[in-house]
Amino acid sequence: ADAPHSSLAKFKRDIDYNVVNPIRLHLINNRSLKGSLELRRRKLLEFTTADKALDECKSKRLRPGDRKYDDCKAARDLSKREFLEIDRQVFEWLYTLEEYKGDVLDSTLQTLKYLQYEFFASSAHAVANVLPTRMEFRPMVEMTPQFLERQIQLSMEEEDLQESDKSSDENSSSENELRGIGGGRHGPLSNFSDRLLEKMQKDGLAPASEPAIAVDPLSLCSLMSQGKYISEAPLCFGAKR
């Protein structure tokens, strides 16, 4: 995640440049606009005061050319010009922000959407590169324990059907008795090994050609009596529990 060329690092850089920095500029501009509004309020107060002073001169019947009248008129004209200048700037900013606020929000969301798509797409491609070229896709909702339990039941029913067909043959029945399915010395282990080999052959997991050396299914007994399977070794030698 801290690698400079990782997907997460690139996503953070893109977010900072394309989303966070523009929003930061808007916040700075909003603070500046707030200061302009305060300045406009002061200029309006100055203009109102100068206008009242000029109205008082008129009420006293002062005429142009009178020093007090000319000073009040010059102060009024200056305050009016300054107020209109700041008022026009603030008005244009407020009008533009009101007009484009929806576009700013839409642009932010669209940019964030594309950056998220690129981030997750790169992650998905990274996962896809380690997956087999061809594989059957199954949703996870179909791979829950309940679904697998149904597969187990179907396999057991199929096995029971095959066992019932074999039991009709007397030779098969006597062979099963010798192999100890009824509780003989090596019965459970032998039965498990046979089923394992049969399933591997059925699913296409068995070797395509016969091994150079014949493999005894009971050789699993010797393997289980070693290493991490030592606790299961008594089953191989028919030890009493």
C-alpha positions in Angstrom: 0.0 0.0 0.0 2.9 2.4 0.7 4.7 1.5 -2.6 4.7 4.6 -4.9 3.5 2.6 -7.9 0.8 0.7 -6.2 -2.9 1.1 -7.1 -3.7 2.6 -3.7 -0.9 5.2 -3.9 -2.0 6.2 -7.4 -5.6 6.4 -6.3 -4.6 8.7 -3.4 -2.6 11.0 -5.8 -5.5 11.1 -8.2 -8.0 11.9 -5.5 -5.8 14.7 -4.1 -5.2 16.3 -7.5 -8.6 15.8 -9.1 -11.0 16.1 -6.2 -9.4 17.3 -3.0 -7.4 20.2 -4.5 -10.3 21.7 -6.5 -12.5 21.5 -3.4 -9.7 23.2 -1.4 -9.6 26.0 -4.0 -13.4 26.5 -3.6 -13.1 26.7 0.1 -10.4 29.3 -0.2 -12.5 31.3 -2.6 -15.5 31.0 -0.3 -13.5 32.6 2.5 -12.4 35.3 0.2 -16.0 35.9 -0.9 -17.0 36.1 2.7 -14.4 38.9 3.1 -15.8 40.6 0.0 -19.3 40.5 1.4 -18.1 42.2 4.6 -16.3 44.8 2.5 -19.5 45.4 0.5 -21.4 45.9 3.7 -19.0 48.6 4.9 -19.0 50.3 1.5 -22.8 50.3 1.5 -22.8 51.9 5.0 -20.3 54.6 3.7 -22.5 55.3 0.7 -25.6 55.5 2.8 -23.9 58.0 5.2 -22.5 60.1 2.4 -25.9 60.2 0.7 -27.6 61.3 3.8 -25.0 64.1 4.2 -25.7 65.3 0.7 -29.5 65.2 1.4 -28.9 67.4 4.4 -27.0 69.9 2.3 -29.9 70.0 -0.1 -32.4 70.4 2.7 -30.4 73.5 3.8 -30.7 74.8 0.3 -27.0 74.7 -0.4 -26.1 74.9 -4.1 -23.3 73.6 -6.2 -20.2 75.7 -5.7 -20.7 75.8 -2.0 -17.7 74.1 -0.4 -19.7 71.9 2.0 -22.1 70.9 -0.8 -19.2 70.0 -3.2 -17.4 68.0 -0.5 -20.5 66.0 0.4 -21.2 65.4 -3.3 -17.6 64.2 -4.0 -17.7 61.9 -1.0 -21.1 60.5 -2.1 -19.8 59.9 -5.7 -16.7 58.2 -4.4 -18.5 56.0 -2.0 -21.1 55.1 -4.6 -18.4 54.1 -7.2 -16.6 52.0 -4.6 -19.8 50.3 -3.5 -20.9 49.6 -7.1 -17.5 48.1 -7.9 -17.5 45.6 -5.0 -21.2 45.0 -5.3 -20.8 44.0 -9.0 -18.0 41.6 -8.2 -19.9 40.0 -5.3 -23.1 39.7 -7.3 -21.3 38.0 -10.2 -19.7 35.5 -7.9 -22.9 34.7 -6.1 -24.8 34.4 -9.3 -22.2 32.2 -10.9 -21.9 29.9 -7.9 -25.7 29.5 -7.7 -25.8 28.7 -11.4 -22.9 26.2 -11.5 -23.3 24.6 -8.1 -25.1 21.6 -9.6 -22.4 21.3 -12.3 -19.6 21.5 -9.6 -21.3 18.7 -7.6 -21.9 16.6 -10.7 -18.3 17.0 -11.8 -17.0 16.0 -8.4 -19.2 12.9 -8.3 -18.3 11.9 -11.9 -14.6 12.4 -11.3 -14.8 10.3 -8.1 -16.7 7.6 -9.9 -14.1 7.3 -12.6 -11.2 7.3 -10.1 -13.0 4.5 -8.1 -13.6 2.5 -11.3 -10.0 2.8 -12.3 -8.8 1.8 -8.8 -11.1 -1.2 -8.5 -10.5 -2.2 -12.1 -6.7 -2.2 -11.6 -7.3 -4.4 -8.5 -9.5 -6.7 -10.4 -6.9 -7.0 -13.2 -4.2 -7.8 -10.6 -6.4 -10.6 -9.2 -7.3 -11.8 -12.7 -3.6 -12.2 -13.6 -3.2 -14.9 -10.9 -6.3 -16.8 -11.8 -6.4 -19.6 -14.4 -7.0 -18.6 -18.0 -10.2 -20.7 -18.1 -12.4 -21.4 -15.2 -16.1 -21.8 -14.4 -17.5 -18.8 -12.6 -20.0 -19.5 -9.8 -21.4 -16.8 -7.6 -20.5 -17.1 -3.9 -24.2 -17.5 -3.0 -24.1 -20.8 -4.8 -21.0 -22.0 -2.9 -22.4 -21.8 0.6 -22.4 -24.8 3.0 -26.1 -25.4 2.3 -25.3 -25.8 -1.5 -22.3 -28.0 -0.8 -24.4 -30.1 1.6 -26.8 -30.8 -1.2 -23.9 -31.9 -3.4 -22.8 -34.3 -0.7 -26.3 -35.7 -0.4 -26.4 -36.3 -4.1 -23.0 -38.0 -4.1 -24.1 -40.3 -1.2 -27.3 -41.2 -2.9 -25.4 -42.1 -6.0 -23.0 -44.1 -4.0 -25.8 -45.9 -2.2 -27.4 -46.7 -5.5 -24.1 -48.2 -6.8 -23.7 -50.2 -3.6 -27.2 -51.6 -3.9 -26.4 -52.7 -7.5 -23.2 -54.4 -6.4 -24.9 -56.2 -3.5 -27.1 -58.1 -6.0 -23.9 -59.8 -7.2 -22.8 -62.6 -4.8 -19.2 -62.3 -5.8 -19.1 -58.6 -5.1 -20.8 -59.2 -1.8 -18.3 -61.8 -0.7 -15.4 -59.5 -1.8 -16.8 -56.6 0.3 -17.0 -59.0 3.2 -13.3 -59.9 2.8 -12.3 -56.3 2.5 -13.9 -55.7 5.9 -16.6 -53.2 5.2 -18.6 -54.8 8.0 -15.9 -53.9 10.5 -12.8 -55.9 9.5 -9.3 -55.1 10.3 -8.6 -52.7 7.4 -12.2 -52.1 6.4 -12.8 -48.4 7.0 -9.5 -47.3 5.6 -9.7 -49.5 2.6 -13.2 -48.3 1.9 -12.1 -44.6 2.2 -9.1 -45.2 -0.1 -11.3 -47.0 -2.8 -13.8 -44.1 -2.7 -11.0 -41.6 -3.0 -9.4 -43.3 -6.0 -12.8 -43.8 -7.7 -13.7 -40.1 -7.3 -10.4 -39.0 -8.6 -10.8 -41.2 -11.6 -14.4 -40.1 -12.1 -13.4 -36.4 -11.9 -10.5 -36.8 -14.2 -7.9 -36.2 -11.5 -6.3 -39.6 -11.8 -3.1 -40.0 -13.9 -3.7 -40.6 -17.6 -1.3 -43.5 -17.8 -0.7 -46.4 -15.4 2.2 -45.8 -12.9 5.4 -47.7 -13.5 5.0 -49.3 -10.0 1.7 -50.7 -8.8 0.2 -48.7 -6.0 -1.5 -50.5 -3.2 -4.5 -48.6 -1.8 -3.5 -49.7 1.6 -0.2 -47.8 1.2 -2.1 -44.9 2.7 -1.9 -46.7 5.9 1.9 -46.4 6.0 1.7 -42.8 5.1 -0.7 -42.0 7.8 1.5 -43.7 10.4 4.2 -41.1 9.8 4.6 -37.4 10.4 1.5 -35.3 11.3 -0.7 -38.3 10.8 0.9 -40.3 13.7 -2.3 -39.8 15.8 -4.3 -41.7 13.2 -1.7 -44.6 12.9 -3.6 -47.0 15.3 -6.4 -47.2 12.7 -3.8 -48.7 10.2 -2.6 -51.4 12.5 -6.0 -52.4 13.9 -5.1 -51.2 17.4 -7.8 -51.3 20.0 -9.5 -48.0 21.0 
